[in-house]
Amino acid sequence: MNTRLSIEKYFRYAGELIIYGSIFISLCAVSMSMETNWLLHLPLNHFFFYLFIFSATLFQYNMHYYVKTTANVHSARFAWSLVHKRIHLLFIVLGVAGILISLKFLTLKHYLALLCIGIISAMYSLPVLPFRKRKRIKDFGLLKIITLSLVWTLVTVWFPVIHLHDIDKAFWLVFFRRMIFLFVLCLAFDIRDVPVDARDGIRTLPVSIGVKNAYLLIDLLLILFVALSVWNMFEMPEPLPLAAMIISALATYWVIDYARKHRHDMVYLLGVDGMMILQALLVALSIWFTQISG
């Protein structure tokens, strides 16, 4: 019995380390980046490119929680972060190391893209806007979620193919479909945080339009996501990638509905965020089956 409890405790700790230490979300960023190349029928980037994306995400998220001092008192992730500041610091150092190792393998176009992404990210987090009370993009509800979705889309769609592919209709279809998908995931997290955001006077989109309307917006966006996938099939007539996107949309709808009733951090960080990895796996399988059947 004691051995069984020790094993369960070990797996629980390992799971919390992977999820709360932002290893999982870093893998999500890598998987979404790889998916872009598969969808556009481009070769994957080299290992150090994906090391850069993984390391940058690991650094960003761990830095955020390392300096974070207040959050929802019921947040399991925040409670874990308060106790494990040293782990956040370790992952920050590892993230910086990974970034430095991989930087020399990036191209000039990558550096220009990083400059654009960095400027948008700085405006999101730093008080640089010329307004009296709201000086950061994150202080504006709708602009906050659009910017967050845009940055993730730039990192996982534009950044991986900027040196490999022209900006054509196929690219834009992938770009806008990805942004809609990421917007849906971000909106689910904003819905979860409505009680805290409303209390603190943060006018996120769900606070402004109401939780019921926010869930309705998610449904409409998932329908738009599928519609763009159908359009994409007419541009690139491959039914299996379309099936992958439809399954991804249905799975995302189910997970968000489940999270609606089970608001634990693990449900969101593993389930909702996990839709990124699921979609990438579905696309990889669809491309593989298309190739072997052709």
C-alpha positions, -999 to 999 in steps of 0.1 A, spaced: 0 0 0 28 24 9 46 16 -23 14 23 -43 9 56 -25 45 66 -32 41 58 -69 9 78 -71 26 107 -53 55 105 -77 33 106 -108 12 134 -93 43 155 -87 57 148 -122 23 158 -137 22 190 -117 58 197 -127 51 193 -164 18 212 -164 25 240 -138 61 243 -148 49 251 -183 66 222 -201 33 211 -215 23 245 -229 58 248 -245 52 215 -262 19 229 -274 37 258 -290 61 234 -308 33 211 -320 13 240 -334 44 252 -352 50 218 -368 14 216 -378 17 248 -399 45 231 -420 24 200 -425 -7 220 -436 13 240 -461 32 209 -473 66 223 -463 95 205 -447 98 207 -410 124 232 -396 155 219 -379 157 208 -343 172 241 -330 143 261 -344 119 241 -323 143 243 -294 140 281 -297 102 280 -296 101 256 -267 127 275 -247 111 309 -253 77 296 -242 92 279 -212 110 312 -202 80 334 -208 55 314 -188 78 306 -159 89 342 -157 53 352 -155 45 329 -126 79 336 -109 70 373 -105 33 368 -100 22 377 -65 -16 377 -66 -42 354 -83 -74 335 -77 -70 322 -41 -86 289 -53 -60 284 -81 -41 252 -77 -15 264 -101 -8 296 -82 -6 277 -49 20 254 -66 39 284 -79 42 300 -45 58 268 -31 80 261 -61 96 294 -70 130 276 -73 116 254 -100 103 284 -119 137 299 -116 154 267 -128 131 266 -159 138 303 -165 175 296 -166 170 265 -188 148 286 -211 174 313 -215 201 286 -222 179 270 -249 173 304 -265 210 313 -266 219 279 -280 194 281 -308 196 318 -317 225 313 -341 205 288 -362 178 314 -370 177 334 -402 176 372 -407 139 368 -415 134 351 -382 151 379 -363 128 405 -381 98 384 -372 109 382 -336 113 420 -335 77 425 -346 64 399 -321 85 414 -294 71 449 -300 35 436 -298 43 415 -267 59 446 -250 28 467 -257 7 439 -242 26 437 -209 43 471 -204 27 504 -196 36 521 -229 2 532 -243 -6 569 -242 -37 567 -220 -42 580 -185 -55 549 -167 -50 520 -191 -15 519 -204 -12 482 -214 -30 463 -241 -39 437 -215 -59 463 -197 -84 464 -226 -107 433 -226 -113 427 -263 -79 440 -274 -62 418 -248 -76 385 -262 -71 396 -298 -35 405 -291 -28 373 -272 -43 352 -300 -24 372 -326 10 367 -309 4 329 -306 -6 328 -343 24 348 -354 47 325 -334 31 292 -346 21 302 -382 42 331 -395 75 324 -377 79 287 -388 75 294 -425 86 330 -430 118 318 -447 102 289 -466 69 301 -480 53 331 -498 24 349 -482 -4 335 -504 -40 325 -500 -31 291 -485 -10 308 -458 -38 333 -449 -63 305 -446 -41 287 -421 -33 320 -404 -69 331 -398 -81 296 -390 -54 292 -363 -61 327 -349 -98 317 -345 -89 285 -328 -65 301 -304 -90 329 -297 -115 302 -287 -90 287 -262 -81 321 -248 -118 329 -244 -124 297 -224 -97 308 -200 -112 343 -197 -145 327 -189 -129 308 -161 -115 339 -147 -147 360 -148 -153 361 -110 -117 374 -103 -116 397 -133 -150 412 -124 -139 417 -88 -107 435 -99 -124 456 -125 -107 440 -155 -131 443 -184 -123 411 -203 -146 400 -231 -167 376 -210 -171 402 -182 -183 427 -208 -207 406 -228 -216 380 -201 -206 344 -197 -237 330 -216 -229 352 -246 -192 342 -244 -200 305 -247 -223 314 -276 -194 332 -293 -172 301 -288 -198 280 -306 -200 305 -335 -163 308 -338 -159 270 -339 -185 269 -367 -164 296 -385 -133 275 -379 -149 245 -397 -162 268 -425 -127 280 -432 -115 244 -431 -140 235 -458 -129 265 -478 -93 254 -474 -102 220 -488 -114 236 -520 -80 253 -522 -61 221 -514 -85 192 -521 -76 168 -493 -105 154 -473 -85 139 -444 -70 172 -431 -106 186 -432 -117 156 -411 -89 163 -387 -101 199 -383 -137 188 -378 -127 163 -351 -105 190 -335 -134 214 -334 -158 188 -319 -132 178 -293 -126 215 -284 -163 220 -280 -166 190 -257 -136 199 -236 -147 235 -231 -182 222 -221 -166 198 -196 -144 226 -182 -176 247 -178 -186 223 -151 -152 213 -137 -131 245 -132 -99 229 -118 -67 243 -133 -57 209 -145 -88 207 -167 -79 239 -184 -41 235 -186 -42 199 -197 -76 197 -214 -82 231 -231 -45 238 -239 -42 201 -249 -65 208 -278 -34 223 -295 -14 191 -294 -45 170 -303 -51 191 -334 -14 188 -344 -15 150 -340 -48 147 -360 -32 168 -388 0 147 -388 -21 115 -390 -43 129 -418 -12 140 -438 4 106 -433 -27 86 -443 -30 109 -474 6 102 -484 4 64 -480 -30 62 -497 -18 83 -526 
